[in-house]
Each structure stands twice: as structure tokens, then as C-alpha cells.
Amino acid sequence: MRDEAWIEAGKRMILRQFYIRESMRIFLMFVMCMVVSILWAVSTGQMVVFLIAIGITVIVILRMVTIGSREFRNAFADLYPPRQEQIIMDYLQPHTIYRLFGGEVHMLSDAMICRSGAKLLLILPEEVDVIKTMKYSGESAFVRGVWITTDTMKKYRLEFMAGQQQNIKHIAMWLKHKKPEITWQRNS
């Protein structure tokens, strides 16, 4: 077994990748806000919209650093060191990654690390009780969601765009393979 410093470095590497990917998403949002701000300022002559765009970006960055990774850090800290080591070693090896609407799912040998909804999640298959697939309607009809409920009643939502929806079956089957007693509720 490796020492605690190696495990801590591995955890920081996973968090760093989360922060980098979320920062890219935030940067795109910032650019979009600045374009809208410039258009607004040109049409109305008010420059206060620039400050609002910068303020929104700062709030989103603070949320990412504080709230976005808290759940992963807490779940990872609750694991025994051999399990932590296994997750890090699996993450460092080539593994399957499925794209999500606003993130990705890393399928490791005995865990899923998800960047979804501006959060970093660690989902352990032995804790999952129910997988529910949802097809949205109206304006969100091009997105399909998967709700994963654990035995402690935590709920995780993963959302897939139209071209990514075939991955829902792969994730559900992987979870059912790891824990056959999982209930899979389908809402076509």
C-alpha cells in the first residue's frame, strides 16, 4: 500500500482536473456575459453591466471551489486507504469516459467519478439502490436524465444530450453488474 502523501497527491490531481474543466466552462460563460454586457452598454450607455458580469463570474468560481468539490472530498475521505488508493490507480490508468450534458463520467473498476452540474461526485456502486431514467419534455426534450439514488437517500442527477443517450444503458448495466439488486426504473 502507498503512503498517505501519495493518496493525497492523487486526490489533488483529480480535484485539479475538475477545477481545470470547470474553469473552461466558466470562462466560456464569462465570455458570453461580456458579449451581452458590451451589446447592452453600446445600446444603453450603461457600463454597470460589466460589473454584474464580473460579479457573476466571481460567484460561480467561488461556488466551484467551495461547494463543487465538497461532496467528492467528503466521500473520498470516508473510504479506507486501500480503496482510496485503488480509485486513484484506476483514475491514472486508461478508462472509459462518457460525456454528459455538462461534464463527464469516469468509469473506474469499482467507482464512478462524475463531473455533473458543476459538482464533482464519487458514486460507489455498492451504495446505489435505484437508477431511474427520465425523458424530459418541452424545451428540455433533447436532454435525458439519470437519477441515481443511494441507500442513504442521496440523489445524483446525470444528464445526457441527444447524441450521448446511448451511454445511459452502459452506465446502468455497469451499475447492475456491480450490484445486481439495483432497481432500474425506465421512463422512456
Salt bridges, closest charged atoms under 4 A:
GLU8 OE1 - LYS11 NZ 3.51
GLU22 OE1 - ARG25 NH2 2.58
GLU22 OE2 - ARG115 NH1 2.69
GLU85 OE2 - ARG2 NE 3.61
GLU104 OE2 - ARG21 NH1 3.60
GLU104 OE1 - ARG99 NH1 3.49
GLU104 OE2 - HIS106 NE2 3.61
GLU104 OE1 - ARG115 NH2 2.97
ASP110 OD2 - ARG83 NE 2.81
GLU126 OE2 - ARG83 NH1 2.66
ASP129 OD1 - LYS179 NZ 3.22
GLU159 OE2 - ARG157 NE 3.31
